[in-house]
Amino acid sequence: MKKVLTAGIIALVIELIGMAVNYFYYQSNGWLLISHKGFGGEITIEHGFGLRVVHIYAMAPGESGSVTLSFSPISFITFFIILFVLVWIILFAAEKLKKK
């Protein structure tokens, strides 16, 4: 149980640090540094550490594009679960190696 709690806390800290890095990078550059990008006709969507950025590009003269940043609970939970599993595997492997 202690290993699960430790893995959860470490995963949450990593996720919050990743979210902060992405947020500050977005503020200075307009896109996320660490993210999964999806491309479509006139839209690009980025998901990373609980943040979502939607870029809509203008396709006709006189139109203007837009960029929006929002919190994405699904992205936050997905990244947390991935990080949790990775940290738990590392802690489990380190414990096994320590016993040998």
FIMAR-90510 format. One record per residue (C-alpha): residue in one letter; x, y, z. Coordinates in steps of 0.001 Angstrom, whole numbers, plus 524288, in hexadecimal, padded with zeros to 5 digits. Each point is the difference from the previous one (the first is absolute). Layout:
<rs>
<rest=a, X=X, Y=Y, Z=Z>
...
</rs>
This chain:
<rs>
<rest=m, X=80000, Y=80000, Z=80000>
<rest=k, X=80B41, Y=80913, Z=80320>
<rest=k, X=805BD, Y=7FDC4, Z=7F26B>
<rest=v, X=7F2F9, Y=8038D, Z=7F99D>
<rest=l, X=7FEE6, Y=80C8D, Z=807E2>
<rest=t, X=80E1B, Y=803A2, Z=7FD0A>
<rest=a, X=7FDFE, Y=7FD61, Z=7F17C>
<rest=g, X=7F39C, Y=8084B, Z=8002B>
<rest=i, X=806A5, Y=80B7C, Z=8069B>
<rest=i, X=80BD5, Y=7FF7D, Z=7F6F8>
<rest=a, X=7F72D, Y=7FEFA, Z=7F3F4>
<rest=l, X=7F7ED, Y=80BA5, Z=8049D>
<rest=v, X=80C22, Y=80848, Z=80258>
<rest=i, X=80566, Y=7FC95, Z=7F27C>
<rest=e, X=7F2D6, Y=80328, Z=7F9DE>
<rest=l, X=7FF0D, Y=80D38, Z=806C4>
<rest=i, X=80DF1, Y=8036E, Z=7FC0E>
<rest=g, X=7FCFF, Y=7FC01, Z=7F1F2>
<rest=m, X=7F394, Y=8082B, Z=80047>
<rest=a, X=80785, Y=80BDB, Z=80504>
<rest=v, X=80A8E, Y=7FE69, Z=7F59B>
<rest=n, X=7F5B0, Y=7FEE1, Z=7F552>
<rest=y, X=7F858, Y=80BAB, Z=8052F>
<rest=f, X=80BB4, Y=80919, Z=800AC>
<rest=y, X=804D3, Y=7FB58, Z=7F2C0>
<rest=y, X=7F27A, Y=802A5, Z=7FA54>
<rest=q, X=80017, Y=80DA9, Z=805C3>
<rest=s, X=80CAE, Y=8033A, Z=7F8F7>
<rest=n, X=7FE93, Y=7F824, Z=7F350>
<rest=g, X=7F193, Y=7FD06, Z=7FDB1>
<rest=w, X=8013C, Y=7F12A, Z=8001B>
<rest=l, X=802F9, Y=7F508, Z=809B7>
<rest=l, X=80DEA, Y=7FB0C, Z=80171>
<rest=i, X=7FC9E, Y=7F210, Z=8043B>
<rest=s, X=7F387, Y=7FB76, Z=7F97A>
<rest=h, X=7F90E, Y=7F6F9, Z=7F6AE>
<rest=k, X=7FBF1, Y=80745, Z=7F3B7>
<rest=g, X=7F47A, Y=7FCDA, Z=7F748>
<rest=f, X=7FEE7, Y=80636, Z=7F292>
<rest=g, X=7F42A, Y=8023C, Z=7F778>
<rest=g, X=7FBFC, Y=8092B, Z=7F4F0>
<rest=e, X=8007C, Y=80D3C, Z=8066B>
<rest=i, X=801D1, Y=7FBAA, Z=80E18>
<rest=t, X=80AEB, Y=7FAFC, Z=808A2>
<rest=i, X=7FD30, Y=7FAE1, Z=80DA7>
<rest=e, X=80A9B, Y=7FDCA, Z=80A27>
<rest=h, X=7FE20, Y=7F835, Z=80C97>
<rest=g, X=80A63, Y=7FFD5, Z=80A8D>
<rest=f, X=7FFE1, Y=7FE35, Z=80EB8>
<rest=g, X=7F1E3, Y=8043F, Z=801A0>
<rest=l, X=80080, Y=80B8B, Z=7F6BB>
<rest=r, X=7F9BE, Y=800F4, Z=7F2A1>
<rest=v, X=80342, Y=80A05, Z=7F597>
<rest=v, X=7F778, Y=80177, Z=7F3F9>
<rest=h, X=805BC, Y=8073F, Z=7F44F>
<rest=i, X=7F5FA, Y=803A2, Z=7F59B>
<rest=y, X=8063C, Y=80563, Z=7F3BA>
<rest=a, X=7F952, Y=809A2, Z=7F6F6>
<rest=m, X=7FD73, Y=7FA39, Z=7F29A>
<rest=a, X=7FAD1, Y=80BDF, Z=7F8C1>
<rest=p, X=804ED, Y=80DDA, Z=7FE2B>
<rest=g, X=7FAC9, Y=8093E, Z=80A43>
<rest=e, X=7FDC1, Y=7F565, Z=80A38>
<rest=s, X=8082E, Y=7FEBF, Z=80C3D>
<rest=g, X=80472, Y=7F3CD, Z=806EC>
<rest=s, X=7FEF3, Y=7FD5B, Z=80E79>
<rest=v, X=8079E, Y=7F903, Z=80A91>
<rest=t, X=7F991, Y=7FBC2, Z=80CC2>
<rest=l, X=8059A, Y=7F997, Z=80C23>
<rest=s, X=7F777, Y=7F817, Z=8093B>
<rest=f, X=800F0, Y=7F5E2, Z=80AC8>
<rest=s, X=7FCF2, Y=7F23D, Z=7FB50>
<rest=p, X=7FC19, Y=7F67A, Z=80AD4>
<rest=i, X=80115, Y=7F44E, Z=7F6D5>
<rest=s, X=80DDE, Y=803C7, Z=7FC2E>
<rest=f, X=80381, Y=8023B, Z=80E49>
<rest=i, X=7FADC, Y=7F29D, Z=8041C>
<rest=t, X=80626, Y=7F919, Z=7F446>
<rest=f, X=80D79, Y=805C7, Z=80267>
<rest=f, X=7FEB1, Y=7FD54, Z=80E9E>
<rest=i, X=7FCD5, Y=7F19A, Z=7FDC9>
<rest=i, X=80B59, Y=7FE6A, Z=7F67E>
<rest=l, X=80966, Y=80696, Z=80969>
<rest=f, X=7FAB3, Y=7F83A, Z=80B89>
<rest=v, X=8021D, Y=7F306, Z=7F914>
<rest=l, X=80DBE, Y=803C5, Z=7FBAF>
<rest=v, X=803E9, Y=804A0, Z=80D98>
<rest=w, X=7FA10, Y=7F3E1, Z=8064A>
<rest=i, X=8079A, Y=7F71A, Z=7F6B0>
<rest=i, X=80C9F, Y=8074D, Z=80315>
<rest=l, X=7FDA1, Y=7FF02, Z=80EB0>
<rest=f, X=7FC8F, Y=7F18E, Z=7FEC0>
<rest=a, X=80C3A, Y=7FD31, Z=7F7EB>
<rest=a, X=8089D, Y=807B5, Z=8095F>
<rest=e, X=7FAA2, Y=7F835, Z=80B81>
<rest=k, X=80281, Y=7F312, Z=7F902>
<rest=l, X=80DEE, Y=803FD, Z=7FC8A>
<rest=k, X=80267, Y=80474, Z=80DE7>
<rest=k, X=7FBF1, Y=7F2A6, Z=8056F>
<rest=k, X=809A7, Y=7F8D3, Z=7F72C>
</rs>
